[in-house]
Amino acid sequence: MELKIKPFPKNNYPKKGLLIKGSSPFIWLYEMERLAVDLNGVRSFPIPSTEPNVLYGCFLIFQHSAPVEIGKNSYFQCVDNKLFIPENADFYPKVTPDDWQNIDSEFLIMHPEFGLVKLNEEIDWLSIIQTPKPSRNTISKPLNGVKIPQKIESYTVEMDDEKILEALQKPQTEEEWMKNLPFDLQKVMKGNKKEVEKYLKYIEKYPDRAVDLGVPLDVLGTSRGDGFAKFKFGNSWLGKLFGKKEEDRLDGKYES
């Protein structure tokens, strides 16, 4: 008797088988893990292909129904707990229970690509799964990183006291303080009013530098007009500089 399968619009038998296509056990285990298939709850058989020494895939037989989600794998219908055929297919001629007893195999699977196969030898997963060799690689743990604060609550400034004291005690040279004058000396010589006012404030603060600057008194307007000038120095340092004495009055008037 020759069995044949043909397409059929519906499934007449329960779907209790699942075919995982692929020649590598790695593929089988990956698909089983993805579908959450328990090895203890299924029976698994290798399926040969039409090529010698090449496997077509792995066939799983479930005790009840196959899972609802099977991904890219294929459902198989179970006929009389003996023959497995693809879903949406039927077979002919029909087989009686007496005919099944004459088959010297527990299960049969039939598919257009690999034909009729007897399922006699289950997969020994312990012989396939090997214990991985221990890795000899050393793991380097990075040091703790620096945490960047989101808010600065305090800060410190480190200073070299000796260098600061040395800088404060070191006097400026004549060239240095002449370069840092707060007024334009040339404009003072020409009698610029604003620059003269800056000059007067400066020599009031540093009276000992008045002689070094060499600004003539004429710049201050002492000899303009008819030659008689009227000065009023008060108790300022200028009064002390010119020596406030009644007997020192010349033709020009001098008031305190």
C-alpha positions in Angstrom: 0.0 0.0 0.0 1.3 3.4 -1.0 0.4 6.4 1.2 0.0 9.8 -0.4 -0.8 13.3 1.0 -2.8 16.0 -0.7 -3.7 19.6 0.2 -6.9 20.1 2.1 -8.6 23.3 3.2 -8.9 22.4 6.8 -7.3 20.2 9.5 -9.1 17.0 10.3 -6.7 15.9 13.0 -5.2 17.5 16.1 -2.0 19.5 15.7 0.4 17.7 18.1 3.7 17.9 16.1 6.1 20.7 15.3 8.9 20.6 12.7 12.0 22.8 13.2 13.9 23.0 9.9 17.7 23.1 10.1 20.6 20.7 10.2 22.3 22.2 13.3 21.2 21.3 16.9 22.0 24.9 17.8 19.1 26.0 15.6 16.8 23.5 17.2 17.7 24.5 20.8 17.4 28.2 19.9 13.9 27.8 18.5 12.8 25.6 21.5 14.1 28.2 23.9 12.4 31.0 22.0 9.1 29.1 22.1 9.6 28.2 25.7 9.4 24.4 24.9 10.2 22.1 27.8 12.4 19.2 26.8 10.8 17.1 29.5 7.4 17.7 28.0 8.1 16.6 24.4 9.7 13.8 22.4 12.2 14.8 19.8 13.4 13.0 16.7 15.9 13.8 14.0 14.6 14.0 10.5 16.9 13.0 7.6 17.0 14.8 4.3 17.2 13.4 0.8 21.0 14.0 0.9 23.2 11.4 2.6 24.4 12.2 6.2 22.5 15.5 6.2 19.7 16.3 8.6 16.5 18.1 7.4 15.5 19.1 10.9 14.1 18.2 14.3 10.6 17.0 14.9 8.8 17.5 18.3 5.8 15.5 19.5 3.8 17.1 22.2 1.7 15.2 24.7 -1.3 17.4 24.0 -1.4 20.2 21.5 1.5 22.2 20.0 2.0 25.8 21.2 -0.1 28.6 19.6 3.0 30.6 18.7 5.5 28.6 16.5 7.3 31.3 14.5 8.6 30.2 11.2 8.2 26.5 12.1 5.6 24.0 10.8 2.6 22.4 12.4 1.9 18.7 11.9 -1.4 16.8 12.4 -1.4 13.5 14.3 -3.5 10.6 12.7 -4.4 7.9 15.1 -1.4 8.7 17.4 0.7 7.1 14.7 1.1 9.2 11.5 2.1 12.9 11.3 1.2 14.9 8.2 1.5 18.7 7.5 -1.3 21.0 8.4 -4.0 21.8 5.8 -3.4 18.3 4.3 -5.0 14.9 4.2 -3.8 11.5 3.2 -5.1 8.5 1.2 -5.9 5.7 1.2 -7.3 5.4 4.6 -5.6 3.0 7.0 -7.4 0.7 9.4 -6.3 0.1 13.0 -5.1 -3.4 12.0 -2.9 -1.9 9.4 -1.2 0.4 11.9 -0.2 -2.7 14.0 1.7 -4.1 11.2 4.1 -1.1 11.0 7.3 -1.8 12.9 7.7 1.8 14.1 6.2 3.8 16.9 5.6 6.9 14.7 5.7 7.8 11.1 6.1 11.3 9.5 5.2 12.2 5.9 6.2 15.3 4.0 6.5 16.2 0.3 10.2 17.2 0.6 11.6 14.2 2.5 8.9 11.6 2.0 7.9 9.0 4.6 10.2 8.5 7.6 10.0 6.1 10.5 10.7 7.8 13.9 12.5 5.1 15.9 15.5 6.9 17.5 15.0 9.9 19.7 17.6 12.7 20.1 20.0 12.2 23.0 20.3 15.8 24.1 23.0 15.0 26.7 25.3 13.7 24.0 24.8 16.9 21.9 25.0 19.5 24.6 28.7 19.8 25.6 29.9 21.5 28.7 31.7 24.7 27.6 35.3 25.0 28.3 36.2 27.5 31.0 37.3 30.9 29.7 40.9 31.9 30.5 40.2 35.6 29.8 40.9 38.0 32.6 38.3 40.6 33.4 39.5 44.1 34.1 37.2 46.2 36.3 37.4 49.9 35.6 38.1 52.3 38.4 35.3 54.3 39.9 34.7 57.4 37.8 34.6 61.0 39.0 31.1 62.1 39.8 30.4 65.6 38.4 28.5 67.6 41.0 25.3 69.3 39.9 25.6 72.0 42.5 28.7 73.7 43.9 28.3 74.1 47.6 31.8 75.1 48.5 35.2 75.7 47.0 38.7 76.3 48.2 41.6 78.3 46.7 45.1 77.1 47.3 47.7 79.9 47.5 51.4 80.0 48.0 51.8 82.4 50.9 55.5 82.9 50.3 55.0 83.9 46.6 52.1 86.3 47.5 54.2 88.0 50.2 57.1 88.3 47.9 54.9 89.9 45.2 53.5 92.4 47.7 57.0 93.3 49.1 58.6 93.6 45.7 58.6 97.4 44.8 57.9 98.5 41.3 60.8 99.8 39.3 60.8 103.3 37.9 60.0 102.1 34.4 57.1 100.0 35.7 55.3 102.7 37.6 55.9 105.2 34.8 54.2 102.9 32.4 51.2 102.4 34.7 50.3 106.1 35.3 46.5 106.8 35.4 46.9 109.9 33.3 48.5 111.0 30.0 51.6 112.9 30.9 51.9 114.5 27.5 48.4 115.9 27.8 49.2 117.1 31.4 52.2 119.0 30.0 49.8 120.7 27.4 47.4 121.7 30.2 44.5 119.4 29.4 42.1 120.0 32.3 40.8 116.4 32.7 44.3 115.0 32.7 45.6 117.7 35.1 42.8 116.7 37.5 43.9 113.1 37.3 47.5 114.2 37.8 46.6 116.2 41.0 44.7 113.2 42.5 47.7 111.0 41.7 50.4 113.2 43.3 48.1 113.7 46.3 48.3 109.9 46.8 51.9 109.7 45.9 53.5 113.1 46.7 57.0 111.8 46.6 56.6 111.2 42.8 55.8 114.7 41.9 59.4 115.7 41.5 60.1 112.6 39.4 57.4 113.4 37.0 58.8 116.9 36.4 55.5 118.7 35.7 56.1 122.5 35.7 53.8 124.7 37.9 52.9 126.8 34.8 50.7 123.9 33.8 48.5 124.7 36.8 48.0 128.3 35.5 50.3 130.1 37.9 51.8 132.5 35.3 48.9 133.3 33.0 47.4 136.7 32.4 49.1 139.7 34.0 51.7 137.6 35.8 50.0 137.8 39.2 48.5 134.6 40.4 46.3 133.9 43.3 46.7 130.5 45.0 44.6 128.9 47.7 46.1 125.6 49.0 44.5 125.4 52.4 45.9 122.7 54.6 46.6 120.3 51.7 49.9 118.7 51.0 50.5 121.5 48.4 50.3 124.1 51.1 52.9 122.2 53.0 55.0 121.7 49.9 55.2 125.5 49.2 55.6 126.4 52.8 52.6 128.3 54.1 54.2 131.5 55.6 52.9 135.1 55.7 56.4 136.5 55.3 57.0 134.5 52.2 54.4 136.4 50.2 55.6 137.9 46.9 53.8 140.3 44.6 51.5 137.5 43.8 48.7 137.1 46.4 48.7 134.0 48.5 45.8 133.0 50.7 45.3 130.1 53.0 
